[in-house]
Amino acid sequence: MINWPKTLIHEIVRRRCIFFLGAGVAASSKNATGHRPKEWKAFLTQASSLVTPPANKAIVTELIAQNKLLLALQAIASEADPADYQNLLNENFNDATFEPSDLHQVIFDLDLRLVITTNFDKIYEKLCLRASTEGFKVIPYYSTSFGDELRSDTRLIIKAHGSIDELQKMIFTKSQYHAAKENHGAFYSILKGLLLTNTCIFIGCGLDDPDVLLLLEDVKITASPNRPHYALLLEGSHNHYAKHDLLSCYNVKALEYGPSHADLVSTSIFCWERSMHSGRSRDRSNENLTRQ
């Protein structure tokens, strides 16, 4: 069971929390045949087949084994035939047969106003656009209306790395990270502001995204350590020193679940549904007192 801090539960209930969804959330989906979207390393292993010179492919394979994933992808993108590379992206991130999972449903049921994701797929927004009566807008990092939408009461899905809908604007490699920071500085300023003024929960994220880490580092310097962000991590996936580094350098506190990924959904459903029921009961009591 996750040891949920009471303050965090309160902020989730009051919708003052932002969820940051990574590849692990997408990987919880299934299609009719039981297959799941590939996780990061599995995708890179498949993509490495596009590198044809054996010597270069061996280097890419070694980079993946060393967990130098961004560099491996940069090498793949440089070596692969452009059409084959784009076909691979479409095959992995534009598969409409994948259905939202129980984890997607739990996140949706919390009725959060802001959800940020680095995923290129459209699995979560498919659920939101299909099931919601309130209306959602999907805002990519290059949108010129991002600031205006934040000031509205519209529920937003913020695509921090772009979407499979626009392959040329997906942030995937190191060079694409650098170009996005140079050309869309306003987005990163607003994202930093969101992290300064809201509690963020990272779900299914490896927390090795250079953009996110730099922002968290800046926010940590500015904000109080008494109000950390949180990352839901599989039990045993991060050692003591890694968790200490997350807290001391980025003010991100680890909340562990396990022993399997399936335990995240059952734990989340139990905790969040109970918390929301309790919070809404208090809201109704306060409303009654106000009327009296």
C-alpha positions in Angstrom: 0.0 0.0 0.0 1.2 3.5 -0.8 1.7 5.7 2.2 -0.3 8.7 0.9 0.5 12.0 2.7 -2.6 13.6 4.0 -1.7 16.9 2.4 -1.4 15.3 -1.0 -4.8 13.6 -0.6 -6.3 16.9 0.3 -4.8 18.6 -2.8 -6.1 15.8 -5.1 -9.5 16.1 -3.6 -9.5 19.9 -4.1 -8.3 19.5 -7.7 -5.1 21.4 -6.9 -2.9 18.7 -8.2 -1.3 18.2 -11.7 -0.7 14.7 -13.0 2.3 14.1 -15.2 1.9 11.0 -17.3 4.8 9.0 -18.8 5.2 6.0 -21.0 4.3 3.6 -18.1 0.7 4.9 -18.2 0.4 4.3 -21.9 1.9 0.8 -21.4 -1.0 -0.1 -19.1 -3.3 -0.2 -22.2 -4.2 -3.3 -24.2 -5.7 -4.1 -27.6 -8.2 -6.9 -28.4 -5.3 -9.4 -28.7 -3.9 -8.5 -25.3 -0.8 -6.7 -26.7 0.4 -3.5 -24.9 2.2 -0.5 -26.3 6.0 -0.9 -26.1 7.8 0.7 -23.2 10.8 2.9 -24.0 13.6 0.3 -24.1 11.5 -2.2 -26.1 10.7 0.5 -28.6 14.4 1.4 -29.0 15.3 -2.2 -29.4 12.8 -2.5 -32.3 14.0 0.8 -33.7 17.6 -0.3 -33.7 16.8 -2.8 -36.5 16.6 0.3 -38.8 20.4 0.8 -38.4 21.8 -1.4 -41.2 25.6 -1.1 -40.9 26.5 -3.9 -38.4 29.2 -1.9 -36.6 26.8 1.1 -36.1 24.0 -1.2 -35.0 26.3 -2.8 -32.4 27.1 0.7 -31.0 23.4 1.5 -30.8 22.7 -1.8 -29.0 25.4 -1.0 -26.5 24.0 2.4 -25.9 20.6 0.9 -25.1 22.3 -1.6 -22.8 24.1 1.2 -21.0 20.7 3.1 -20.6 21.9 6.0 -22.7 18.5 6.0 -24.4 18.4 9.6 -25.7 21.8 9.2 -27.4 20.7 5.8 -28.8 17.6 7.3 -30.3 19.6 10.2 -31.8 21.8 7.7 -33.5 18.8 5.7 -34.8 17.1 8.8 -36.2 20.4 9.8 -37.9 21.1 6.4 -39.4 17.6 5.1 -40.4 15.9 5.7 -43.7 13.5 8.7 -43.0 10.4 7.0 -44.4 11.1 3.8 -42.4 11.6 5.8 -39.3 8.3 7.6 -39.7 6.5 4.4 -40.4 7.9 3.0 -37.2 6.7 6.0 -35.2 3.2 5.6 -36.7 3.2 1.9 -36.0 4.0 2.4 -32.3 2.2 5.6 -31.4 -0.8 5.8 -33.8 -2.4 2.5 -33.1 -6.1 3.2 -32.5 -6.7 -0.4 -31.3 -5.2 0.3 -27.9 -8.0 1.0 -25.4 -7.6 3.1 -22.2 -6.8 1.1 -19.2 -8.1 1.0 -15.6 -5.3 3.4 -14.7 -6.4 5.9 -17.4 -10.0 5.6 -16.0 -8.9 6.3 -12.4 -7.0 9.4 -13.6 -10.0 10.5 -15.6 -12.4 10.0 -12.7 -10.4 12.4 -10.6 -11.6 15.2 -12.8 -8.3 17.0 -12.9 -8.2 20.3 -14.7 -4.6 19.9 -15.9 -2.8 16.7 -17.1 0.6 16.9 -18.6 2.0 14.1 -20.6 5.2 13.3 -22.6 3.4 10.5 -24.5 2.9 10.9 -28.2 -0.1 8.5 -28.4 -3.7 9.6 -28.0 -5.0 6.9 -25.6 -5.8 9.1 -22.7 -7.3 11.9 -24.7 -9.5 9.3 -26.5 -11.0 8.4 -23.1 -11.4 12.1 -22.2 -13.0 13.1 -25.4 -15.3 10.1 -25.5 -16.4 10.0 -21.9 -16.4 13.6 -20.7 -19.4 15.9 -20.7 -17.3 18.9 -19.7 -15.0 19.1 -22.7 -11.3 18.8 -23.0 -8.7 20.6 -25.1 -5.4 19.0 -26.2 -2.6 21.7 -26.1 0.8 20.9 -27.6 4.0 22.6 -26.4 4.1 24.8 -29.6 0.5 26.2 -29.2 0.3 29.9 -29.2 -2.9 29.9 -27.1 -1.4 28.0 -24.1 -1.4 30.9 -21.8 -4.9 32.0 -22.6 -6.2 28.4 -22.2 -4.6 28.2 -18.7 -6.6 31.3 -17.7 -9.9 29.7 -18.8 -11.8 27.0 -16.9 -11.3 24.4 -19.7 -9.8 21.0 -18.8 -6.5 20.7 -20.6 -4.3 17.8 -21.7 -0.8 19.4 -22.2 1.3 17.5 -24.7 4.8 18.5 -23.5 6.6 16.6 -26.3 4.0 17.0 -29.1 1.8 14.3 -30.6 1.9 11.6 -33.3 -0.5 13.9 -35.2 2.5 16.1 -36.2 5.5 13.9 -36.6 7.8 16.8 -37.5 7.1 18.5 -34.1 7.6 15.5 -31.9 10.3 16.0 -29.3 12.2 12.7 -29.3 15.9 13.2 -29.8 18.5 15.4 -28.1 18.6 17.8 -31.0 14.8 18.1 -30.9 15.0 18.9 -27.1 17.4 21.7 -27.8 15.4 23.1 -30.7 12.2 23.1 -28.6 13.9 25.0 -25.8 15.3 27.6 -28.3 12.1 28.1 -30.3 9.4 27.7 -27.6 10.8 29.3 -24.5 7.4 30.6 -23.4 6.1 27.1 -23.0 8.9 26.2 -20.6 8.4 29.4 -18.7 4.8 28.6 -18.2 5.5 25.0 -17.3 8.0 26.2 -14.7 5.3 28.4 -13.3 2.9 25.5 -13.1 5.4 23.4 -11.1 6.0 26.4 -8.8 2.4 26.9 -8.0 1.0 23.3 -8.0 1.8 19.9 -6.6 2.7 17.5 -9.4 2.5 13.7 -9.3 4.6 11.8 -11.8 3.1 8.5 -12.9 4.8 6.1 -15.2 7.7 8.5 -15.7 11.4 7.4 -15.8 12.3 10.9 -14.5 15.2 11.1 -16.9 13.7 13.6 -19.2 16.3 16.4 -19.4 13.7 19.1 -19.9 11.7 18.0 -16.8 14.8 17.6 -14.6 16.1 21.1 -15.5 12.7 22.6 -14.7 12.5 20.7 -11.4 16.0 21.8 -10.5 15.1 25.4 -11.0 11.8 25.0 -9.1 13.6 23.3 -6.2 15.9 26.3 -5.9 13.0 28.7 -5.8 10.3 26.9 -3.9 10.2 25.6 -0.3 11.3 21.9 0.2 8.3 21.5 2.6 6.0 21.2 -0.4 7.5 18.4 -2.6 6.3 16.9 -5.8 5.7 13.2 -5.9 6.6 10.2 -8.1 4.8 6.9 -8.0 7.6 4.3 -8.4 7.5 0.5 -8.5 8.9 -1.0 -5.3 12.6 -1.8 -5.8 12.9 0.0 -9.1 15.0 2.8 -7.5 17.6 2.3 -4.8 18.0 4.4 -1.7 20.5 6.7 -3.3 18.4 7.3 -6.4 15.4 8.2 -4.2 17.5 10.5 -2.1 18.9 12.2 -5.2 15.3 12.8 -6.5 14.4 14.5 -3.2 17.6 16.4 -2.5 18.2 17.7 -6.1 14.6 18.0 -7.5 12.4 18.0 -4.4 10.5 14.9 -5.7 9.5 12.4 -3.1 9.1 8.8 -4.0 5.9 6.9 -3.2 6.4 3.2 -3.8 3.8 0.6 -4.8 4.2 -3.0 -5.6 5.4 -5.7 -5.9 3.9 -5.5 -9.4 2.6 -2.7 -11.7 -0.9 -4.0 -11.3 -0.8 -2.9 -7.6 -0.7 0.7 -8.7 -4.3 0.6 -10.1 -5.8 -1.3 -7.1 -4.1 1.0 -4.6 -5.0 4.1 -6.5 -8.6 3.2 -6.9 -8.9 2.4 -3.2 -7.2 5.5 -2.0 -8.4 8.1 -4.4 -12.1 7.0 -4.6 -12.3 6.9 -0.8 -10.5 10.3 -0.5 -12.7 12.0 -3.1 -15.9 10.7 -1.4 -14.7 12.0 1.9 -13.7 15.3 0.4 -16.9 15.8 -1.4 -18.8 15.0 1.8 -17.0 17.8 3.6 -17.7 20.1 0.7 -21.5 19.4 1.0 -21.3 19.9 4.8 -19.6 23.3 4.3 -22.1 24.2 1.7 -25.0 23.4 4.1 -23.4 25.5 6.9 -23.0 28.4 4.5 -26.7 28.2 3.5 -27.7 28.2 7.2 
